[in-house]
Every structure is written in C-alpha cells, then in structure tokens.
Amino acid sequence: MNLTLTTLSCATRVFEIKNFLSDLEVDHLLGIADKKTLTKSSTRAGAASESTTGDETRTSTNDWISRGNDIITDAIYRRSADVLQINES
C-alpha cells in the first residue's frame, strides 16, 4: 500500500492521507459506530485536572472504537502508527 502524508497546516497540525481507508474499512467502522451511543464530549486542562462537559466549552458528542475491537480496527491502528512513524503500542 502506497500512502502519502500531505501537510495542510503546521500552525495547527493538519494532515491529509488520501485513500487511507478502503471502502470496506469505512463501511466496517460506520457499522460499529451505528451501534454505539454517543456521549457529550468533555474537556480537560491537563492529566491532573477535572473533566468538564460545560456547554460553554464544548457542544459535541463522541465515542471511541477501541483497537482491540476486531482485526480490521487493529489493522487501521497499525497503519496509522506506520504512516505517522510512531510506536504502535
């Protein structure tokens, strides 16, 4: 698989990787997400600070798909680490 990481912004780090996910992977992740319940996003000033869900700071919802969910999700995590040249663990 040949992937190219394009930097779109350095001030706020924004990257683009065209065709990073296959159609099968997209459908798989959407299927998982469809079964999840989104919860109100929280913010935290640092590791030792208290988490808050105040409307004034954040109004989005989210959930996470863990790496260990299945082999497709794990492969996406591995590919991400490889492209970003970071330790996959």
N, C-alpha and C positions, 0 to 999 in steps of 0.2 A: 504494500500500500504506500503510495507516494503522497504525502501531505505537506502542504506549505503553510507555515505560520506567517501571517501578514500583520504587521503592527499598524493599527489605525490611529492610535494616540499613545503618547508617552506620559503626558501630564497626568491624565487618569489612564492607567494602563488598560488598553482595549486591543484585543487581538481577534483576527478572523482566520478560521481554518475552513475553507470551502470543502464540502463533501466529507466532513469529519464523521458523520453518522450515515450509515446506509439506510435505505427506506425501511428495511426490516427492523433495524435498531430503533428508528424513530417510532414505528408502529408499536414495537415492544414497550418502549418507555411510556408512550401515550396510554397503552393498555394498563400498565401498572399505575400510572398517575390517575387514571379514571376511577380506580378502586380506592384511592386514598382520600382522606378527609383533610382539607386544608385548614390550617390554624393561623390565627393572627400572628404576623411577624413581630419579633421583638428586637430590641436594640440593646447593646451593652457597650459601655465606655471602655472596658478592659476586662481581662480574665477575672479580676478580683471584684469587679463591680456587680451591682444587682441588675438583673434583666428587667426591662420595662416594655409594655405594649401600649404606651400612651398614644392616643390618636394624633397628637401634635407632632410626633416624631416619625411615625410610620403607619401607613394605612394599608399595607399589602398583606397577603396571606401566602403561606408556603408549606411545604412538606419536603421530606428527603427520601431518596431512594438509596438504600444502603448498598455498598459494594458487594456484600455477601448475599444479596437478594437472589442472584442466579448467575449463570456463566456469561450471559450476554452483558449484563450490567458490569460484571467484573472485567470483561474484555474492554469495555469503554473506559473504565477507570485506568486500566493498564495502558491503553493507547494515549490517554490524557497525560499520564506521567511521562511516557516516552516522548511525546511531542514537546512537552514543557521541560524535559530533561531534569526531572525531579525524581526522588526516590518514591517508588510506587506504594510503599507501605505508609 
